[in-house]
Structures are given as C-alpha cells and as structure tokens.
C-alpha cells in the first residue's frame, strides 16, 4: 500500500499557501518523493525527526527556511499538522506544542 501525504485542515492549507512559491514547490517535491518511494526511504535532508510522533519536512528557499511538521498514521498517511517559516536555528517550543495539539485531533499523542 503506498503512502499518501495530506494536510490536516484548511488552517494548515492556508499556512502552506502563505509560503513563498519556491518553498511550496519544495514541499510538493518532498511529498512526491514520499508517495513515490515510501516514507521509509526518504531521509535527511528532506525529513527529520523532532520528538515523539512529530517529524518535519525541511524546505529551503530564497527567503529562508520553512518546516512542515507531520505525523504518520497506521494506514500509511503522512498528515501535515503545522507549516511555518523558521527564523531561528531550533524549532520554537510553542510551534511543537501547537503541532502536538493538532496531532491529537487525528488520534496521535
């Protein structure tokens, strides 16, 4: 069964649309890699573990860097729960907490 990549809701869709076009294109490229080759075969620099069930897709563009924080489900879905532009080296704690909160909406804790 192949992997699918989706966003949690319209709020996450809007966060993604708020990124510059080159970063959105990078997101689409990473999503395609996951769907084409399987999540288990896609590694850094494309994806990286954050903590617990939270992982991030790593996008870089002319305007800086962005992250799409996601969780996986048992039916081979990658669900993006938060998209943000990074301005610091580490992902801010409040962003991780927001991603945890959103992840709980789909049953991941």
Secondary structure by P-SEA (a helix, b strand, c coil): cbbbbbbccaaaaaaaaaccaaaaaaaaaaaaaaaacccccccccccccccccbbbbbbbcccbbbbbbbcccccccccccbbbbbccccccaaaaaaaaaaaaaaccc
